[in-house]
Amino acid sequence: MSWPEPFFVRALIAATALAVIAAPLGCVIIWRRMAYVGETLAQASLLGVALGLALQINLTFAVVVAAVVAAMVLIAFGQQRLLALDSVLGLMHHATLALGIIAISLLKGPSVDLMSFLFGDVFAVTNGDLVWVALGGGLVLAVMAMLWKPLLRLSIDPDLATAEGVDPVLPKAAFDILLAVTIAIAMKIVGVLLVMAFLIVPAVAARPVTRTPEAMVLVAALIGVLGVVMGLTLSLLHDTPGGPSIVLAMTILAGISLMIGRAMRR
Amino acid sequence: MSAAEHDTSPCPADHPSHGGHFEHGPQCGCGHHEATPPDPGALVSARGLAIARGGRTLLSGVDLDVRRGEIVTLIGPNGAGKSTLVKLVLSILKPDRGTIFKPADTRIGYVPQKFEADRTIPMTVARFLALGNDVHAGEVTKALAEAGVAHTANQQLTELSGGETQRVLIARALLRKPNLLVLDEPASGVDYAGEAELYDLIGTLRDRHGLGVLLVSHDLHVVMAKSDRVLCLNGHVCCSGRPEAVARSSEYVRLFGPEAARSLAIYHHHHDHRHDITGAALPIADGASGGQES
């Protein structure tokens, strides 16, 4: 084995960048308790794969479009009062997954591997994918920086934030779109079934050992990057699948962090 | 109009919905609503507010004025629309009918109902106060000290007691340099002794800064003793005026029961002065009056 192999370097860059992009979004997801929203957007993005295959267009672009459309549907559903959001998600979550898998299996040629969309293939990341991660991720982080204070204030207490002049709708809607974009660029790397772990697990791990929201984001990014390095190393040494190895490493780090947090509180 | 009038004009919760702005006086005939224009000198002046949600009328024909240096308390049973009225004043909700006049220089500091620090968000008290307020650390410390919770600056929001949380929220509201303080049930989750101290603090802040205060409470006696004016709300303004007069009114007795009215007498004390805009004591003006005292 020659070191470092280009495919490994690409995997490392893509997954590390994703961990950094995911950190602020993951924290807001936890604060606003919208893990299920993220899962639903991820499943819906499978429809984008089918769309891309059917129209013969760039798959990542098609997935971005599908995820953003799904986010807009959720935003629209959030404005109505007939169904609770949780019910809407329960409906969309499974419907889009079923529809996506059926559509892909009907369309797929010899080159399409459904498993790689479900679980990602971090070692198959191309230079083109890295461009998507850099551009999309840069955009997401830039907009997140602008939305940070309003999102934080809405997360703490929506009534207080609104009374103090924060728009109660726009930042949340914009966040849903950013989440959709992030999921879309992450799909190739970790797949629709594991992408939310990338967002949530480092943020969960960061909570017990931090005292301010910004520290939580920084520590989440650090834990995410550490998990990427540990997971990819494990994958390289023992030939385990890349995405799941990273998620497992992040989960172990979360467990350690919980124990440290408990010890700090004593 | 005087609160005494209402003693002879019962105004039940299923009172027919009043018309729009300035229309209800003549049709209504109950004498509760007068077509007076908004008071431009008030910090907030609302006329004929009506709002319905999901087919249910939450408020109708509500007039409200809060002026500098006065504590106005909204009381009423659960579901009377107290928090709805507060949200209208704060522009969180828009009224279906009626107008809310707020002069350009009205700055509101808001203490929300049932604020609960979220365990998922790590947040120190000092960071919480600075968030969204363009202030330096010295101002944060000063506001915390003024609210009597200087020791909490480096604590997590989740570590605070109920009383400390309310005081931290008051400190945050003060940082916005308000001239109108709006507090929605500030004593919820606070024990009895803490409650009296909290209302003392609100009174002190009013005196020191000449604040107008709009207070929501379903707790009667402690609050009413501190108030300059009480609005008894039950979908509409049932009665209003000085606390003593409201407590005597048949509307109040009907809503809260004779026990409440009697127990109020125990806590009742006489104001022998009132406060002007700077907080200086003035001789008291006699008698109870409604929303449009002039």
Contacts between the chains, C-beta under 8 A, distances in Angstrom:
chain1	res1	chain2	res2	distance
A	30	B	120	5.1
A	31	B	118	6.5
A	31	B	120	5.3
A	31	B	121	5.1
A	33	B	120	7.6
A	81	B	54	7.6
A	149	B	131	6.8
A	149	B	132	6.2
A	152	B	121	7.9
A	152	B	131	6.5
A	153	B	131	6.2
A	153	B	132	5.4
A	155	B	118	7.1
A	155	B	121	6.2
A	156	B	118	6.6
A	156	B	121	6.3
A	156	B	123	7.1
A	156	B	128	7.2
A	156	B	131	7.6
A	157	B	112	5.8
A	157	B	115	5.7
A	159	B	87	7.6
A	159	B	92	6.3
A	159	B	112	4.8
A	159	B	113	7.8
A	160	B	110	6.4
A	160	B	112	4.8
A	160	B	115	6.9
A	160	B	169	8.0
A	161	B	132	7.6
A	162	B	90	7.6
A	162	B	92	4.9
A	163	B	90	4.2
A	163	B	91	7.7
A	163	B	92	5.8
A	163	B	108	7.0
A	163	B	110	4.2
A	163	B	112	7.2
A	163	B	182	7.8
A	164	B	110	6.9
A	164	B	132	6.0
A	164	B	176	7.1
A	166	B	132	7.4
A	207	B	120	6.5
A	207	B	122	6.5
A	210	B	122	4.7
A	211	B	122	5.1
A	211	B	123	7.9
A	211	B	124	5.8
A	211	B	156	6.4
A	212	B	122	5.8
A	212	B	123	6.6
A	212	B	124	6.1
A	212	B	127	5.2
A	213	B	121	6.1
A	213	B	122	6.2
A	213	B	123	6.3
A	213	B	127	7.5
A	215	B	122	6.8
A	216	B	122	5.3
